Amino acid sequence: MLCAISALHCMTVSLAHDGAGLGTVWGEELARTMLAGAGFVDVEVHDVPDDPMNVVYVTHKPV
């Protein structure tokens, strides 16, 4: 269901606004790659309590 909503709504809305068209279920590997490409370092990934579908990314840009 999440993949269908992501492809049919989120991805198309992103593309309509000149976005990357990623949708909502693009995964940790791509998130880490994009964060590194934007200059963020020391990426930590934390599970969200009581929510097996989401994680929180904690990172920073060097000064």
Residue frames as a rotation matrix with the C-alpha (Angstrom) as fourth column:
MET 1
0.568 0.823 0.000 0.00
0.823 -0.568 0.000 0.00
0.000 0.000 -1.000 0.00
LEU 2
0.452 -0.453 -0.768 2.78
0.173 -0.801 0.574 2.46
-0.875 -0.392 -0.283 0.92
CYS 3
-0.640 -0.723 0.259 4.57
0.361 0.013 0.932 1.83
-0.678 0.690 0.253 -2.37
ALA 4
-0.192 0.658 0.728 1.35
0.970 0.014 0.243 2.42
0.149 0.753 -0.641 -4.31
ILE 5
0.793 0.481 -0.374 0.60
0.558 -0.820 0.130 5.70
-0.244 -0.312 -0.918 -2.54
SER 6
0.077 -0.869 -0.489 4.22
0.161 -0.473 0.866 6.76
-0.984 -0.145 0.104 -2.91
ALA 7
-0.726 -0.409 0.553 4.23
0.549 0.140 0.824 6.08
-0.414 0.902 0.123 -6.65
LEU 8
-0.161 0.774 0.613 0.78
0.932 -0.084 0.352 7.42
0.324 0.628 -0.708 -7.45
HIS 9
0.857 0.515 -0.007 0.74
0.484 -0.801 0.353 10.50
0.176 -0.306 -0.936 -5.24
CYS 10
0.664 -0.596 -0.452 4.01
0.162 -0.475 0.865 11.48
-0.730 -0.647 -0.219 -3.57
MET 11
-0.319 -0.843 0.432 6.29
0.641 0.144 0.754 10.84
-0.698 0.518 0.494 -6.53
THR 12
-0.061 0.350 0.935 4.04
0.951 -0.265 0.161 12.59
0.304 0.899 -0.316 -9.02
VAL 13
0.926 0.350 -0.139 3.57
0.377 -0.856 0.353 15.62
0.005 -0.380 -0.925 -6.76
SER 14
0.293 -0.906 -0.304 7.34
0.255 -0.232 0.939 15.84
-0.921 -0.353 0.163 -6.35
LEU 15
-0.458 -0.469 0.756 7.89
0.817 0.113 0.565 15.68
-0.350 0.876 0.331 -10.10
ALA 16
0.392 0.711 0.584 5.20
0.853 -0.519 0.060 18.29
0.346 0.475 -0.809 -10.71
HIS 17
0.989 -0.073 -0.127 7.16
-0.001 -0.870 0.493 20.69
-0.146 -0.488 -0.861 -8.48
ASP 18
0.567 -0.807 -0.164 10.53
-0.443 -0.131 -0.887 19.96
0.694 0.576 -0.432 -10.15
GLY 19
0.437 -0.378 0.816 11.55
-0.807 0.237 0.541 17.62
-0.398 -0.895 -0.202 -7.34
ALA 20
-0.601 -0.794 -0.088 13.55
-0.776 0.553 0.304 14.43
-0.193 0.251 -0.949 -7.54
GLY 21
0.187 0.781 -0.595 10.43
-0.824 0.455 0.339 12.25
0.536 0.427 0.729 -7.70
LEU 22
-0.777 -0.624 -0.088 11.53
-0.459 0.656 -0.600 10.03
0.432 -0.425 -0.795 -4.84
GLY 23
0.219 0.882 -0.416 8.16
-0.024 0.432 0.902 9.41
0.975 -0.187 0.116 -3.23
THR 24
0.469 0.067 0.881 8.13
-0.819 -0.341 0.462 8.36
0.331 -0.938 -0.105 0.40
VAL 25
0.859 -0.119 0.497 9.65
-0.172 0.849 0.500 4.88
-0.481 -0.516 0.709 0.53
TRP 26
0.773 -0.576 -0.268 13.13
-0.385 -0.089 -0.919 5.42
0.505 0.813 -0.290 -0.87
GLY 27
0.799 -0.338 -0.498 15.17
0.468 0.869 0.162 3.77
0.378 -0.363 0.852 1.90
GLU 28
0.803 -0.505 -0.317 18.16
0.150 -0.342 0.927 4.31
-0.577 -0.792 -0.199 4.14
GLU 29
-0.032 -0.885 0.464 20.85
0.845 0.224 0.485 3.79
-0.534 0.408 0.741 1.51
LEU 30
-0.007 0.084 0.996 19.55
0.804 -0.592 0.055 6.58
0.594 0.802 -0.063 -0.73
ALA 31
0.936 0.346 0.060 18.92
0.230 -0.733 0.641 8.82
0.265 -0.586 -0.765 2.29
ARG 32
0.516 -0.821 -0.245 22.54
0.400 -0.023 0.916 8.41
-0.758 -0.571 0.317 3.39
THR 33
-0.232 -0.593 0.771 23.79
0.960 -0.015 0.278 9.06
-0.154 0.805 0.572 -0.15
MET 34
0.316 0.444 0.838 21.72
0.610 -0.772 0.178 12.22
0.726 0.455 -0.515 -0.51
LEU 35
0.976 -0.010 -0.218 22.70
0.179 -0.535 0.826 13.51
-0.125 -0.845 -0.521 2.94
ALA 36
0.146 -0.989 0.010 26.39
0.628 0.100 0.772 12.95
-0.764 -0.107 0.636 2.14
GLY 37
-0.207 -0.174 0.963 25.93
0.954 -0.254 0.159 14.67
0.217 0.951 0.218 -1.23
ALA 38
0.633 0.510 0.582 24.46
0.348 -0.859 0.375 17.68
0.691 -0.034 -0.722 0.56
GLY 39
-0.138 -0.841 0.523 27.50
-0.253 -0.480 -0.840 17.90
0.958 -0.248 -0.147 2.86
PHE 40
0.613 0.387 0.689 26.10
-0.755 0.032 0.654 16.24
0.231 -0.921 0.312 5.98
VAL 41
-0.359 -0.811 -0.461 28.37
-0.450 0.584 -0.676 13.99
0.817 -0.035 -0.575 8.06
ASP 42
-0.980 -0.150 0.131 28.13
-0.187 0.463 -0.867 11.46
0.069 -0.874 -0.481 10.89
VAL 43
-0.208 0.966 -0.152 24.66
-0.735 -0.052 0.676 10.21
0.645 0.252 0.721 9.99
GLU 44
-0.949 0.062 0.308 22.90
-0.189 0.671 -0.717 8.33
-0.251 -0.739 -0.625 12.78
VAL 45
-0.405 0.855 -0.325 19.71
-0.407 0.149 0.901 6.39
0.819 0.497 0.287 12.13
HIS 46
-0.922 0.151 0.357 17.28
-0.320 0.223 -0.921 5.83
-0.219 -0.963 -0.158 15.00
ASP 47
-0.628 0.769 -0.116 14.16
0.596 0.572 0.563 3.71
0.500 0.285 -0.818 15.08
VAL 48
-0.512 0.593 0.621 10.93
-0.639 -0.747 0.186 5.45
0.574 -0.302 0.761 16.03
PRO 49
-0.941 0.171 0.291 9.34
-0.126 0.622 -0.773 3.83
-0.313 -0.764 -0.564 19.08
ASP 50
-0.226 0.924 0.308 6.08
0.214 0.356 -0.910 2.05
-0.950 -0.139 -0.278 18.26
ASP 51
0.673 0.416 -0.612 6.49
-0.490 -0.369 -0.790 2.83
-0.554 0.831 -0.044 14.54
PRO 52
0.166 -0.662 0.731 8.19
0.309 0.739 0.599 0.05
-0.936 0.126 0.327 12.55
MET 53
0.606 0.173 0.776 7.82
0.787 0.013 -0.617 1.95
-0.117 0.985 -0.128 9.25
ASN 54
0.830 -0.223 0.511 9.85
-0.009 -0.922 -0.388 5.10
0.558 0.318 -0.767 10.01
VAL 55
0.168 -0.822 -0.543 13.29
0.986 0.151 0.076 6.13
0.020 -0.548 0.836 11.22
VAL 56
0.978 0.017 -0.207 14.83
0.046 -0.990 0.134 9.45
-0.202 -0.140 -0.969 12.28
TYR 57
0.336 -0.901 0.275 18.08
0.787 0.108 -0.608 10.67
0.518 0.421 0.745 10.73
VAL 58
0.909 -0.180 -0.375 20.36
0.131 -0.732 0.668 12.75
-0.395 -0.657 -0.642 12.98
THR 59
0.209 -0.855 0.474 23.30
0.974 0.138 -0.179 14.47
0.088 0.499 0.862 11.31
HIS 60
0.624 -0.042 -0.780 25.09
0.193 -0.959 0.206 17.80
-0.757 -0.279 -0.591 10.93
LYS 61
0.795 -0.452 0.404 27.16
0.338 -0.222 -0.915 19.83
0.503 0.864 -0.023 8.51
PRO 62
0.021 -0.863 -0.505 30.76
0.998 -0.013 0.063 20.57
-0.060 -0.505 0.861 9.44
VAL 63
0.762 0.227 -0.606 31.47
0.327 -0.943 0.058 24.16
-0.559 -0.243 -0.793 10.40
